[in-house]
């Protein structure tokens, strides 16, 4: 099997010349180096023969020029110029390259019945949209599904929203998302828990990051009445208040995780105070 039709494997290292992934195929790499080196070598040999230099001078000139020009200048420059061809797919496969995707976070209320998620996935698949992660929050009278969906850049939010409604969803909310949204909630909560355990004063900002909400200092002013609001006990008397847009209500799972962070901060402070009293007690 020739190199031109061999399926490219998984390459860990990038190209040494231009840094692209994957590393170029061997046949193309050999042809690129030959195209870069051959004209220079031919010109140098022609010049040496033309001037009838001595054997020692000929060897020295060819060695130095080959090393400096070919290896350090000509070859890397040629490989950069031919980078698109070196790292491109085999001939005839350009039409099969996938286009870039946009990530969307979708929330929808759905009925709590078998096959509901399958119906959502089916209607999204008609738009070539793929469900990457899903979290189901069980509420009274149904469920709240939170999806991270990858779709073609040409797919509009309205088209995705209509597909979700056609799949049985209602009260649909859709927002642009980033790759950070693919981190599952449990991993994110554990990361923030480690931050709070190291410094309990990080609790307000950690909960705000966990919930994707804004922290409102109740000592400064009142929170907006038109926004979704949740209060989390802080262990210091006044609860911590967090708000976000009214069309993004807090789910029971989110509130439970935030409360656990508050309890962790309180336990950490108590242990720190107990340790301080112990160290202050004379032996």
Beta strands, then each sheet from edge to edge (+ up, - down):
strand 1: 101-110
strand 2: 130-139
strand 3: 142-152
strand 4: 170-177
strand 5: 214-216
strand 6: 228-232
strand 7: 240-244
sheet 1: 2+ 3- 1+ 4-
sheet 2: 5+ 7- 6+
end
